[in-house]
Amino acid sequence: MPILGLAPELYPKKPAHFDIERVIRPNILSLQPYRCARDDYSEGILLDANENALGHSIPPASSSTLEPELQPTLGLDLHRYPSPTHDPIKKRLAELRGLPGPEYVFLGVGSDEVIDLLIRVCVAPGKEKILITPPTYGMYSVCAQVNDVGVVKVPLEISGDAGEGGEQGRFSLKIDEIKKAVSADPSIKLIFLCSPGNPTGTLIPLSSIRSLLEYEDFKGIVIVDEAYIDFADEKASAISLLKEYANLCVTQTLSKSFGLAAIRLGIAFAHPALVQTLMNTKAPYNISTPTAALALSALSSSAVDLMKEKVATLIQSREALIRSLRELQPLGLGSVIGGNDANFVMVPVLEKNGSGKPDNVRAQRIYKTLAESEGVVVRYRGGELGCAGCLRITIGSEEENKTVLQKLEQLLKQM
């Protein structure tokens, strides 16, 4: 059954073992998408969508209780439904990431909508499964459970004997184990990878991703979550593989490097066949007008240059924070673990007796005291596989980094 709205010349041709029509659920392939008013016309005297022609009723600035920084949004066409496609945003994203055009780009309400929609489109409830590689981002499992989809877990390598990351180091993929899992269970439709990982901060080499894409026993889609990719090497993104592999989907976001977590804009970069399927399935007006206006501004050339400057500063701060954390090791702090390819670091709190063993109890006490008594909030990750005793610390401003180091030093001495 053909994908509605997809031109015949855009059907995927490689890899040869991949047939997208067998991956997409039959009810989704046969779906007649909701056609909204803005799909037809967006200019002229618009009397087709039952909008309020007199506009919104938020008072002007002089009497409004709206926060001053939000006042400019009142000048947008808030009484009109937004574009269902937002092609100008997609065009800028395609150019930024080196893709042929907007047909390779899908926009969602944060990456979480993209993750959920991919599962709903591809994985049959109660019958089929996804595969994840713990420790990893928790929303893959949450979305799977919400959609009554099974979860197969193939843990990352948790030993640090071969160093950090790469093809065999700590938090690397166990490629052979993943291949065994998908060969043994054809109901696995999606493989979710996180690169750089959360909470691991570790990149997955493109060679490992390519190995899964080329594995003929796996007929589904490999999804690479790259929320933190701009904090890693510029050549590390799996987007470079998209032109070769139609069974790849790369998700990104404006929340991290672009500093726009509040606007909730997630992105899927994928073959046009998958993008068209997502477009056919999504809610008609999922991206709001204020979000779209801010996103388009953030993707201007001057804004992208400023984003890159800030990312460079955060990377320098990340290295400085790692050096400073090393100085606290005599107080029972371990070495930072993971690849350090994101905007955070993960460091284990050890037993105070000098045994060198991670201490979840001590880590939790420090975490809670930092938040509740010292006004410094980090994230406790000790319950994650391979992360015993770990605190995850986001790279802050220079002053914030100094404060967390001072408070952490005090508490390590006390507890």
Residue pairs with C-beta under 8 A, 6 or more apart in sequence:
1 21
1 26
1 29
1 30
2 8
2 21
2 29
3 11
3 20
3 21
3 24
3 29
3 273
3 276
3 277
3 280
4 29
4 31
4 32
4 33
4 276
4 280
5 33
5 276
5 279
5 280
6 272
6 273
6 276
10 103
10 272
10 273
10 276
11 20
11 273
12 18
12 20
12 246
12 247
12 271
12 273
13 246
14 244
14 245
14 246
15 213
15 214
15 216
15 245
15 246
15 247
17 216
17 219
18 219
18 245
18 246
18 247
19 219
20 246
20 247
20 271
20 273
20 274
20 277
21 29
22 219
23 122
23 189
23 219
23 220
23 221
23 247
24 121
24 122
24 277
25 121
25 122
25 123
25 124
28 120
28 121
28 277
28 280
28 281
29 277
31 280
31 281
33 279
33 280
33 281
34 284
36 49
36 81
36 84
36 284
36 285
37 46
37 48
37 49
37 81
38 49
38 81
38 82
38 83
38 84
38 285
39 84
39 284
40 48
41 48
42 83
46 80
47 53
49 80
49 81
51 79
51 80
51 81
52 79
53 79
54 79
55 78
55 79
56 74
56 78
56 79
58 64
58 66
58 74
60 74
61 68
61 71
61 74
64 71
64 74
66 74
73 290
73 293
76 289
76 290
76 293
77 289
78 289
78 290
80 289
81 284
81 285
82 285
82 287
82 288
82 289
82 292
83 287
83 292
84 284
84 285
85 279
86 107
86 287
86 292
86 295
87 102
88 296
89 107
89 287
89 292
89 295
89 296
89 299
90 102
90 105
90 107
91 101
91 102
92 296
92 299
92 300
93 99
93 102
93 105
93 267
93 269
93 299
94 100
94 101
94 102
94 104
94 105
96 299
96 304
97 237
97 239
97 252
97 269
98 239
98 240
99 105
99 239
99 242
99 243
99 269
100 243
103 272
103 275
103 276
104 242
104 269
104 270
104 271
104 272
104 275
105 267
105 268
105 269
105 275
106 114
106 267
106 268
106 269
106 270
106 274
106 275
106 278
106 279
106 282
107 265
107 266
107 267
107 286
107 287
108 114
108 117
108 265
108 266
108 267
108 268
108 282
108 286
108 287
109 264
109 265
109 266
109 286
109 287
110 253
110 255
110 264
110 265
110 266
111 225
111 227
111 251
111 252
111 253
111 255
111 266
111 267
112 139
112 143
112 266
113 266
113 282
113 286
114 251
114 266
114 267
114 268
114 278
115 139
115 140
115 143
115 192
115 223
115 225
115 251
116 143
116 146
116 147
117 278
117 281
117 282
118 190
118 221
118 223
118 249
118 268
118 278
119 130
119 143
119 144
119 147
119 149
119 190
120 147
120 281
121 277
121 278
121 281
122 128
122 189
122 190
122 220
122 221
123 129
123 130
123 144
123 147
123 149
123 189
123 190
124 149
125 147
125 148
125 149
126 148
127 187
128 149
128 150
128 187
128 188
128 189
129 144
129 149
129 150
129 151
129 152
129 185
129 187
129 188
129 189
130 140
130 144
130 149
130 150
130 151
130 152
130 188
130 189
130 190
130 191
130 192
131 151
131 152
131 153
131 154
131 178
131 181
131 182
131 188
131 190
131 191
131 192
132 140
132 141
132 151
132 152
132 153
132 154
132 192
133 153
133 154
133 155
133 156
133 173
133 174
133 178
133 192
133 193
133 194
134 153
134 155
134 156
134 384
134 385
135 155
135 156
135 171
135 197
135 199
135 200
135 381
135 384
135 385
135 386
135 387
136 156
136 192
136 194
136 197
136 198
136 200
137 192
137 194
137 197
137 198
137 225
137 227
140 151
140 192
141 151
143 149
144 150
144 151
145 151
150 187
152 181
152 185
152 188
154 174
154 177
154 178
154 181
155 174
155 385
155 386
156 170
156 171
156 172
156 173
156 174
156 197
156 200
156 385
156 386
157 168
157 169
157 170
157 171
157 172
157 173
157 174
158 170
158 171
158 385
158 386
159 170
160 169
160 170
160 337
162 168
162 169
162 170
163 169
163 170
164 170
164 171
164 202
164 337
164 338
164 339
164 340
165 171
165 172
165 202
165 203
165 205
165 338
165 339
165 341
166 172
166 205
167 173
167 175
167 205
167 207
167 208
170 202
170 337
170 338
170 386
171 197
171 200
171 202
171 338
171 339
171 386
172 202
172 204
172 205
172 208
173 193
173 204
173 208
175 208
175 211
175 212
178 191
178 212
179 212
179 215
179 217
179 218
181 188
182 188
182 191
182 215
182 217
182 218
182 220
183 217
183 218
186 219
188 218
188 220
189 220
189 221
190 220
190 221
190 222
190 223
191 212
191 218
191 220
191 221
191 222
191 223
192 223
192 225
193 204
193 209
193 222
193 223
193 224
193 225
194 200
194 204
194 224
194 225
194 227
195 202
195 203
195 204
195 209
195 224
195 225
195 226
195 229
195 236
195 238
196 202
196 203
196 226
196 228
196 229
196 231
196 232
196 339
196 341
196 342
197 203
197 204
197 338
197 339
197 342
198 225
198 227
198 228
198 342
199 338
199 344
199 346
199 379
199 381
199 384
199 387
199 390
199 392
200 338
200 339
200 346
200 386
201 228
201 338
201 339
201 340
201 341
201 342
201 344
201 345
201 346
202 338
202 339
202 341
203 232
203 233
203 236
203 339
203 341
204 224
206 236
206 238
206 240
206 241
209 222
209 224
209 238
209 241
209 248
210 241
210 245
212 218
212 222
213 222
213 241
213 245
213 247
213 248
220 247
221 247
221 248
221 249
221 274
222 245
222 247
222 248
222 249
223 248
223 249
223 250
223 251
224 238
224 248
224 249
224 250
224 251
225 251
226 237
226 238
226 239
226 250
226 251
226 252
227 251
227 252
227 253
227 255
227 256
228 256
228 257
228 341
228 342
228 343
229 236
229 237
229 252
229 257
230 256
230 257
230 307
230 308
230 311
231 256
231 257
231 311
231 314
231 315
231 318
231 341
231 342
231 343
232 341
232 342
233 341
236 341
237 250
238 248
238 250
239 250
239 269
241 248
242 248
242 250
242 269
242 270
242 271
246 271
246 273
246 274
248 270
248 271
249 268
249 269
249 270
249 274
250 268
250 269
250 270
251 266
251 267
251 268
251 269
252 266
252 267
252 269
253 265
253 266
253 267
254 260
254 263
254 265
254 266
254 267
254 295
254 298
255 261
255 264
255 265
255 266
256 342
256 343
257 307
257 310
257 311
257 343
258 298
258 307
259 307
259 310
260 294
260 295
260 298
263 290
263 291
263 294
263 295
264 291
265 287
265 291
265 295
268 274
268 275
268 278
270 278
287 295
297 303
298 304
298 307
314 343
314 395
317 395
317 396
317 398
317 401
318 340
318 343
318 345
318 395
320 401
321 345
321 393
321 395
321 401
321 405
322 336
322 340
322 345
324 401
324 405
325 333
325 336
325 345
325 347
325 405
326 335
326 336
328 405
328 408
328 409
328 412
329 335
331 409
331 412
331 413
332 349
332 350
332 351
332 352
332 354
332 359
332 362
332 412
333 347
333 348
333 349
333 350
333 408
333 412
334 347
334 348
334 349
334 350
334 356
334 358
334 389
335 347
335 348
336 345
336 346
336 347
337 346
337 347
337 348
337 387
337 390
338 345
338 346
343 394
343 395
344 392
344 393
344 394
344 395
345 392
345 393
345 395
346 381
346 387
346 390
346 391
346 392
346 393
347 390
347 391
347 393
348 358
348 363
348 387
348 388
348 389
348 390
348 391
349 358
349 359
349 362
349 363
349 366
349 389
349 390
349 391
349 412
350 356
350 357
350 358
350 359
350 362
350 389
351 357
351 358
351 359
351 362
352 359
352 362
352 415
357 389
358 382
358 388
358 389
358 390
359 389
360 382
360 383
360 388
360 389
362 389
362 415
363 380
363 382
363 389
363 390
363 391
364 380
364 382
365 415
366 391
366 408
366 411
366 412
366 415
367 378
367 379
367 380
367 391
369 411
369 415
370 376
370 377
370 378
370 404
370 407
370 408
370 411
371 377
371 378
374 407
374 411
376 403
376 404
376 407
378 391
378 392
378 393
378 394
378 404
379 391
379 392
379 393
379 394
380 390
380 391
380 392
381 387
381 390
381 391
381 392
382 388
382 389
382 390
384 390
393 404
395 401
396 404
